[in-house]
């Protein structure tokens, strides 16, 4: 019987969640849901020196915002817990001991000072086949010496003993046949001096314990694959080893190298899913959510970085992505990140979303500027009027502020040079003609009729009217704005503007 699909997203709680990490989570999630499988969140916090308080909660929040709720996690629980590696610490040493007993690993007693000295002595020093015989380890010492050091609790690490002259090969479901020469790989640490496992040992032990069937991870982990494959083999688990899928990198906009936080800072766009505040420095790094991205758009654009369904379709809901997703359509090549394209996705999602869907996020954005919403139906009308003009949720603030408060400034340069008392008289008469029963088209017809009666072209009066209502040269149709504001508010704004224009 075919095993049930089980995949895991296994971030380290060390800071903000990069969009590449979210994409890795997304591909895991899509694959699991496509195959009625299980999506696991496992927190890999074995490196206590890099652990950051609050980072785990932040990761959970990012996944929830994107709509990717884990089936098993530290928060949800599950039959394969605990789901934090630090809480699984007692389970790892047995595997390190087994590897040593079988000759696949060894104790290394080298002090940090000894390793530093060797690095200064040997350029590009690596601890492995060519150097292990010169070092302070159980391969160069007698059994009695090793036993004595262990009994005296002298600090040590456990290193894998990479075999000589072997070729480690495997099939990557994205890249096909992949091979590595063991002579070129150093003896990685498996168990640290504090008893915590490194990523290499922990990831294999946990994937086995949690019955993971497919490992989706970034291309940067490809060089580690032969170590992990050997560990699966050495521990006697090769027949249940998961399938491997190394995802293409998300590249800088120019295609030269992996996209980093530094690139985002330099080019003026976020690379984290949500705002991240460093608890030690207080530094705030911007996120897509707070910038004004819809989660649906963020997920959509991430899916298209390295995957497509074979058609020209670009807009996908999460259920559609689940339905269409296939490993065969994941690209081997890196995907350039284009922030303008990212904003295009967001614009399309805003434009095609119902006002009631947008309302909570728009309300929050307006609240940040002190605007409170007293009438929900009015807000929905405003959203429908301006959503086509917004690339980001935060754009609603600039595009809609005048619907909730009279302009505090006017683009006088656009009006004053051609302003005259005759125009003031026109607007006073137009203002007086307004009633609550007039729709936008009727207001426009009345406006044009009055313009003719006052010997004006309607076109030269449209801009002053817009600036009276809005304050500047922006916004949807001016008569749509007028109807939304209501005739009494329009009359008030016209009177206020005339006074200012006449000065």
C-alpha positions in Angstrom: 0.0 0.0 0.0 1.3 3.5 -0.9 2.4 5.5 2.1 0.3 8.6 3.0 2.1 11.8 1.9 3.7 13.6 4.8 5.8 16.8 4.3 7.3 19.3 6.7 8.3 22.9 6.7 11.2 23.1 9.1 12.4 26.7 9.7 14.9 27.9 12.3 13.6 30.6 14.7 16.4 33.0 14.0 14.6 36.1 12.6 12.3 37.2 9.8 10.8 34.8 7.4 12.3 35.3 3.9 9.9 35.0 0.9 12.0 32.0 -0.2 11.1 30.3 3.0 7.5 31.0 2.6 7.6 29.6 -1.0 9.2 26.4 0.4 6.3 26.2 2.9 3.9 26.8 0.1 5.2 24.1 -2.2 5.1 21.6 0.8 1.6 22.7 1.6 0.3 22.4 -2.0 1.9 19.0 -2.5 0.4 17.7 0.8 -3.1 19.0 0.1 -3.0 17.8 -3.5 -2.4 14.3 -2.3 -4.6 14.4 0.8 -1.5 14.3 2.9 -0.2 16.0 6.1 1.6 19.3 6.3 3.9 19.5 9.4 5.5 22.5 10.9 8.7 21.5 12.7 10.8 24.1 14.5 14.5 23.5 14.1 15.9 25.3 17.1 19.0 23.1 17.8 21.4 26.1 17.3 20.8 27.9 20.6 23.3 30.5 19.7 21.1 31.8 16.9 17.8 31.4 18.6 15.7 34.6 18.7 12.9 35.1 21.2 9.6 35.6 19.4 10.7 34.2 16.0 8.6 31.0 16.3 5.4 32.9 17.0 6.3 35.2 14.1 6.7 32.2 11.7 3.3 30.8 12.8 1.7 34.2 12.2 3.2 34.4 8.7 1.8 30.9 7.8 -1.6 31.8 9.2 -1.7 35.0 7.2 -0.9 33.1 4.0 -3.7 30.5 4.8 -1.3 27.6 5.3 -2.4 26.1 8.6 -0.2 23.2 9.6 -1.9 19.9 10.4 0.8 19.2 13.0 3.0 21.7 14.8 4.2 22.8 18.2 0.9 24.8 18.6 -1.5 22.1 17.2 0.3 19.1 18.5 0.0 15.7 16.8 1.0 12.0 17.0 4.7 12.6 16.1 5.6 15.3 18.6 7.3 17.1 20.1 7.7 19.4 17.1 10.5 21.5 18.4 13.9 19.9 18.0 15.2 21.3 21.3 12.5 19.2 23.0 13.6 16.1 21.2 17.2 16.4 22.4 17.2 13.1 24.4 16.5 11.2 21.2 19.5 12.1 19.1 22.5 10.9 21.1 21.5 7.2 20.5 22.0 7.7 16.8 25.3 9.4 17.2 26.4 6.4 19.5 25.1 3.9 16.9 27.1 5.6 14.1 30.3 5.6 16.2 29.8 1.9 17.1 29.3 1.0 13.5 32.4 3.0 12.4 30.5 5.7 10.5 31.3 8.5 12.9 33.9 9.4 15.5 34.6 11.5 18.5 36.6 14.7 17.9 38.2 16.4 21.0 39.8 19.3 19.2 39.4 22.5 21.1 38.3 25.7 19.4 41.8 27.1 19.9 43.3 24.0 18.1 40.9 24.4 15.2 41.6 28.1 14.9 45.4 27.4 14.8 44.9 24.8 12.1 42.8 27.2 10.0 45.6 29.8 10.3 48.2 27.1 9.3 46.2 25.6 6.4 44.5 27.8 3.8 40.8 26.8 3.3 41.1 24.1 6.0 38.4 21.5 6.1 38.1 18.7 8.7 37.9 15.6 6.6 39.6 12.8 4.7 42.9 14.7 4.1 43.2 16.2 7.6 41.4 14.0 10.1 44.6 11.9 10.8 46.4 15.1 12.0 43.7 16.0 14.5 42.7 15.2 18.1 40.0 12.5 17.6 39.1 8.9 18.2 40.6 7.9 14.9 44.1 9.0 15.9 43.9 7.8 19.6 43.8 4.5 21.3 40.5 3.1 22.8 41.9 3.6 26.3 42.8 7.3 25.6 39.3 7.9 24.2 37.6 6.1 27.2 39.7 8.2 29.6 38.7 11.5 28.0 35.1 10.4 27.9 35.2 9.4 31.6 36.7 12.8 32.5 33.9 14.6 30.5 36.3 16.3 28.2 34.2 18.2 25.7 33.8 16.6 22.3 31.8 16.7 19.1 30.7 13.7 17.0 31.7 13.9 13.3 30.5 11.8 10.4 33.4 9.8 8.8 32.9 10.4 5.1 33.9 7.4 3.1 36.8 7.4 0.6 36.4 7.3 -3.1 32.7 6.8 -3.2 30.0 8.4 -5.4 26.8 9.2 -3.6 24.0 9.3 -6.1 20.2 9.9 -5.9 17.2 11.0 -7.9 15.9 14.5 -7.2 12.3 14.8 -8.4 13.1 18.2 -9.8 16.7 17.9 -11.0 16.9 14.2 -12.0 20.1 12.2 -11.4 22.5 13.9 -9.0 26.0 12.6 -7.9 28.6 13.8 -5.3 32.2 12.5 -4.7 32.7 11.8 -1.0 36.4 12.9 -1.2 35.2 16.5 -1.7 33.0 16.5 1.4 34.2 17.3 4.9 33.4 15.4 8.0 30.4 17.4 9.3 29.7 17.7 13.0 26.6 15.6 13.9 26.5 16.2 17.7 27.8 19.3 19.3 29.6 19.7 22.6 26.4 20.8 24.3 24.7 17.5 23.4 22.5 19.2 20.8 22.5 17.7 17.3 23.4 19.7 14.3 21.0 20.1 11.4 22.5 17.1 9.6 21.7 14.5 12.3 18.5 16.1 13.6 16.9 16.5 10.2 17.4 12.8 9.3 16.4 11.5 12.7 13.3 13.7 12.8 12.2 13.0 9.2 12.4 9.3 10.0 10.6 9.6 13.3 7.9 11.8 11.7 7.5 9.5 8.7 8.2 12.3 6.2 7.8 11.0 2.7 9.0 14.0 0.6 11.5 16.7 1.5 11.0 20.0 -0.3 13.9 22.4 0.5 15.9 25.1 -1.1 18.7 24.5 -3.7 21.2 25.8 -1.1 20.8 22.5 0.8 21.8 20.4 -2.2 25.5 20.1 -1.1 24.2 18.6 2.2 22.2 15.9 0.5 25.0 13.3 0.3 25.6 13.6 4.0 21.9 13.1 4.7 21.6 10.2 2.3 24.6 8.5 3.9 23.1 8.9 7.3 19.8 7.3 6.1 21.9 4.4 4.9 24.2 4.1 7.9 21.3 4.2 10.3 19.6 1.3 8.4 16.8 3.4 7.1 17.6 3.7 3.4 14.5 1.8 2.3 12.2 4.3 3.9 14.2 7.4 2.9 12.0 10.3 1.7 12.0 11.6 -1.9 14.1 14.7 -2.5 13.1 17.9 -4.1 15.5 20.8 -4.1 13.7 24.0 -5.2 15.2 26.6 -7.4 16.6 29.8 -5.9 14.7 33.1 -5.9 17.2 35.4 -7.5 17.9 39.1 -7.4 16.0 41.2 -10.0 19.1 41.2 -12.3 19.4 37.4 -11.9 22.9 37.6 -10.3 22.7 35.5 -7.2 20.2 34.7 -4.5 17.8 37.4 -3.3 18.8 38.7 0.2 17.5 41.1 2.8 20.3 43.4 1.8 19.0 43.4 -1.8 15.6 44.4 -0.6 17.0 47.2 1.5 19.1 48.4 -1.4 16.3 48.3 -4.0 13.5 49.4 -1.8 11.2 46.4 -1.4 10.6 43.8 1.4 11.8 40.3 1.4 10.1 39.2 4.6 6.5 38.0 4.7 5.6 40.3 7.6 7.3 43.1 9.6 10.1 41.7 11.7 11.3 43.7 14.8 14.7 42.5 16.1 14.2 42.0 19.8 17.9 42.8 20.5 18.4 45.9 18.4 14.8 47.1 17.9 15.5 47.4 14.2 12.3 47.0 12.1 12.4 45.2 8.7 9.5 45.7 6.5 7.2 42.9 5.4 4.8 42.4 2.5 1.8 42.3 4.7 2.3 45.7 6.3 3.4 47.2 3.0 -0.1 46.5 1.7 -0.1 43.1 0.1 -3.1 40.8 0.2 -2.2 37.3 1.4 -3.9 35.8 -1.7 -1.7 37.9 -3.9 1.5 37.1 -2.0 0.8 33.4 -2.2 -0.1 33.7 -5.9 3.1 35.5 -6.8 5.3 33.1 -4.8 3.8 30.1 -6.5 4.7 31.5 -9.9 8.4 31.9 -8.8 9.7 28.6 -10.2 6.4 26.9 -11.1 3.6 27.2 -13.7 0.7 25.0 -14.7 1.8 24.9 -18.4 -0.7 27.5 -19.5 -0.7 31.3 -19.7 -2.8 31.6 -16.5 -1.2 33.8 -13.9 -4.0 34.4 -11.3 -4.7 31.5 -9.0 -6.6 31.1 -5.7 -5.1 28.8 -3.1 -7.6 26.0 -3.9 -6.8 26.4 -7.6 -3.1 26.1 -6.8 -3.7 22.9 -4.9 -5.7 21.5 -7.8 -3.1 22.4 -10.5 0.1 21.9 -8.5 2.5 19.2 -9.8 6.2 18.6 -9.1 6.8 18.1 -12.9 6.1 21.8 -13.5 8.7 23.1 -11.0 11.6 24.7 -12.8 15.2 23.7 -12.2 16.3 27.3 -13.0 16.3 30.1 -10.5 13.4 32.6 -10.7 14.1 36.4 -10.8 12.1 38.4 -8.3 10.4 41.4 -9.9 8.8 43.7 -7.4 6.8 45.5 -10.1 5.3 42.2 -11.2 4.6 41.5 -7.5 2.7 44.7 -7.3 0.8 43.8 -10.5 -0.4 40.6 -8.8 -1.5 42.6 -5.8 -3.3 45.1 -8.0 -5.1 42.4 -9.9 -6.2 40.8 -6.6 -7.4 44.1 -5.2 -9.3 45.0 -8.4 -11.0 41.6 -8.6 -11.9 41.3 -4.9 -15.3 42.2 -3.5 -15.4 45.4 -1.4 -16.6 43.4 1.6 -13.5 41.2 1.3 -11.2 44.2 1.3 -13.0 46.1 4.0 -11.2 44.7 7.1 -7.7 45.4 5.7 -8.7 48.9 4.4 -10.3 49.8 7.7 -7.0 48.9 9.5 -5.0 50.9 7.0 -7.3 53.9 7.5 -7.1 53.6 11.3 -3.4 54.1 11.2 -4.0 57.6 9.9 -6.6 58.4 12.5 -9.6 57.8 10.2 -12.4 55.8 11.9 -15.2 54.2 9.9 -18.7 55.1 11.2 -20.7 53.7 8.3 -19.7 50.3 6.8 -21.9 50.7 3.8 -20.3 54.0 2.9 -16.9 52.3 3.2 -17.9 49.6 0.8 -19.1 52.3 -1.7 -15.7 54.1 -1.4 -13.7 50.8 -1.9 -15.7 50.0 -5.0 -14.9 53.5 -6.4 -11.2 53.4 -5.9 -10.0 49.8 -5.8 -9.0 49.8 -9.5 -6.5 52.6 -8.6 -4.8 50.8 -5.8 -1.7 48.6 -6.1 -1.4 48.1 -2.4 -3.9 48.1 0.5 -2.0 51.1 1.9 -2.9 53.0 -1.3 -6.4 53.2 -0.1 -5.3 55.8 2.5 -4.1 58.3 -0.1 -6.9 57.4 -2.6 -9.7 57.6 -0.1 -8.8 60.0 2.7 -10.9 62.8 1.1 -14.0 60.6 1.4 -13.8 60.9 5.2 -12.5 64.4 5.7 -12.5 67.7 3.9 -9.1 68.3 2.2 -6.6 70.1 4.4 -4.8 71.5 1.3 -5.5 72.2 -2.3 -3.5 72.1 -5.5 -3.9 75.9 -5.9 -1.3 76.0 -8.7 -3.6 74.0 -10.9 -6.6 76.4 -10.3 -5.5 79.9 -9.4 -3.9 81.0 -12.7 -7.3 80.6 -14.5 -9.6 81.4 -11.6 -12.1 84.2 -12.0 -15.2 85.6 -10.2 -17.3 84.2 -13.1 -16.2 80.7 -12.2 -17.0 81.3 -8.5 -20.5 82.3 -9.6 -20.8 79.2 -11.7 -19.9 76.9 -8.8 -22.2 78.7 -6.4 -25.1 78.1 -8.8 -24.1 74.5 -9.5 -23.8 73.9 -5.7 -27.3 75.3 -5.2 -28.8 73.0 -7.9 -27.7 69.8 -6.1 -30.1 67.5 -4.3 -29.9 64.1 -2.8 -31.9 62.5 -5.7 -29.4 63.2 -8.4 -27.2 60.3 -9.6 -23.8 60.8 -11.1 -25.0 61.0 -14.8 -27.7 63.6 -13.9 -25.2 65.7 -12.0 -22.8 65.7 -15.0 -25.6 66.7 -17.3 -26.6 69.6 -15.1 -23.0 70.6 -14.8 -22.6 70.8 -18.5 -25.8 72.7 -19.1 -24.8 75.3 -16.5 -21.4 75.6 -18.1 -22.9 76.4 -21.4 -25.3 79.0 -19.7 -22.2 80.6 -18.1 -20.3 80.6 -21.4 -17.7 78.1 -20.2 -16.5 74.8 -21.6 -17.3 72.0 -19.2 -13.8 70.7 -19.5 -12.2 73.8 -18.0 -14.4 73.5 -14.9 -14.0 69.8 -14.2 -10.5 70.2 -12.7 -11.5 73.0 -10.2 -14.5 70.8 -9.1 -12.2 67.8 -8.5 -9.8 69.9 -6.5 -12.6 71.4 -4.5 -13.8 67.9 -3.5 -10.5 66.0 -3.4 -7.7 68.6 -3.0 -5.7 67.3 -5.9 -5.7 65.9 -9.4 -6.5 62.3 -8.5 -9.4 60.0 -7.8 -12.2 58.3 -9.7 -14.9 60.0 -11.7 -15.6 63.4 -10.1 -19.4 63.0 -10.2 -19.1 59.5 -8.7 -17.2 61.2 -5.8 -19.9 63.8 -5.5 -22.7 61.3 -5.2 -20.7 59.3 -2.7 -20.0 62.3 -0.5 -23.6 63.5 -0.6 -24.9 66.8 -1.8 -24.7 68.6 1.6 -21.0 67.7 2.0 -20.3 68.7 -1.6 -22.0 72.1 -1.1 -19.9 72.6 2.0 -16.6 71.8 0.2 -17.5 74.0 -2.7 -18.2 76.9 -0.4 -14.9 76.3 1.5 -12.9 76.0 -1.7 -14.4 79.1 -3.3 -13.3 81.2 -0.3 -9.8 79.9 -0.6 -9.6 80.3 -4.4 -10.9 83.9 -4.2 -8.1 84.9 -1.9 
